[in-house]
Amino acid sequence: MSSSEPASPEIEPQANPSPRRPRILLAASGSVAAIKFGNLCHSFSEWAEVKAVATRASLHFIDRASLPKDVILYTDEDEWSTWNKMGDSVLHIELRRWADILVIAPLSANTLGKIAGGLCDNLLTCIVRAWDYSKPFFVAPAMNTLMWKNPFTERHIMLIDELGVSLIPPVTKRLACGDYGNGAMAEPSLIYSTVRLFFESRVQQGGNNVQQPV
Ligand SMILES: Cc1cc2nc3c(=O)[nH]c(=O)nc-3n(C[C@H](O)[C@H](O)[C@H](O)COP(=O)(O)O)c2cc1C
C-alpha cells in the first residue's frame, strides 16, 4: 500500500445519505500497456474516488511515483498483510464492497483466462470472483496480436460477456513488441469517457446517492 490509510472503507449512513463521488476500483494486469496506468488513475481521480489494484506482473510496468498521491495501490502482499486472525477484514471483500465500478485496464491474456475460468489466485482475481455483477465492470484488454487472435481469447471474451462484463475493445496499431495489428489497449481517454458516460447515464436513470459531477 502506498499510504497508511486503513483498507476498510468508511461505512455509509443508511438513511438519507449525502451525495458522494463515484468509487472506482482501477486495476492493472501484466501487459506492457500498464505503463499508462498512472495516466488512467489521474483521469479517473478528477471525477471519482480511486483505489488501485495491481497484479504482481503489472508492477514491472507501473511507476508508483506516477500515481496520484491520494490513490492507494493494493497488491497481493496487502491481501495477506492485512489479515492475521479470524475477525480481521479480508481485503478483496472490503474493496469489492467499497467500489461502485471495477475497471481492469490493461487486462492481460492471462487474467482474462483466469476470470473466464473462475480462477482466483491473487488479489485482483479474488475481487473479480466476489464481484457483484449488478455493478458496472469494464475491461480493456491489451496483448500481442497473435494472443488476441488466439481461439482462447474469443472463448474467454464470450464467457465474460455472459457474466455481464463490458468490453472496451483493443485497437489496431504498432504494438510495443514491434508487430502491427489489433491488441493494443484503447487510449486512456477513451476508457475514461466510456466508463464515465455509462455510469452517469445509469445514475440519471436510477437516481442513487452517487453525486452527479459538476
Ligand atoms: C515485457 C513483457 C510484456 C508483456 N506484455 C503483455 C501484454 O501486452 N499482454 C499480455 O496479455 N501479456 C503480456 N505479457 C505476459 C504477462 O505479463 C504474463 O502472462 C503474466 O503472467 C501476466 O500476469 P497477470 O495476468 O497476473 O498480470 C508480457 C510479458 C513481458 C515479459
The ligand as a Gaussian input file, in Angstrom:
#p B3LYP/6-31G(d) Opt

LIG

0 1
 C        7.878000      -7.395000     -21.425000
 C        6.582000      -8.156000     -21.338000
 C        5.450000      -7.636000     -21.909000
 C        4.243000      -8.327000     -21.836000
 N        3.129000      -7.773000     -22.406000
 C        1.958000      -8.443000     -22.338000
 C        0.791000      -7.885000     -22.925000
 O        0.782000      -6.789000     -23.505000
 N       -0.372000      -8.572000     -22.806000
 C       -0.440000      -9.784000     -22.162000
 O       -1.531000     -10.339000     -22.099000
 N        0.655000     -10.347000     -21.603000
 C        1.844000      -9.705000     -21.664000
 N        2.969000     -10.256000     -21.083000
 C        2.847000     -11.537000     -20.390000
 C        2.242000     -11.370000     -18.999000
 O        2.981000     -10.420000     -18.241000
 C        2.198000     -12.712000     -18.286000
 O        1.275000     -13.562000     -18.956000
 C        1.827000     -12.605000     -16.831000
 O        1.773000     -13.886000     -16.274000
 C        0.501000     -11.911000     -16.622000
 O        0.171000     -11.970000     -15.261000
 P       -1.140000     -11.252000     -14.678000
 O       -2.267000     -11.585000     -15.603000
 O       -1.310000     -11.863000     -13.327000
 O       -0.863000      -9.812000     -14.593000
 C        4.174000      -9.583000     -21.165000
 C        5.332000     -10.103000     -20.596000
 C        6.510000      -9.408000     -20.681000
 C        7.766000     -10.034000     -20.081000

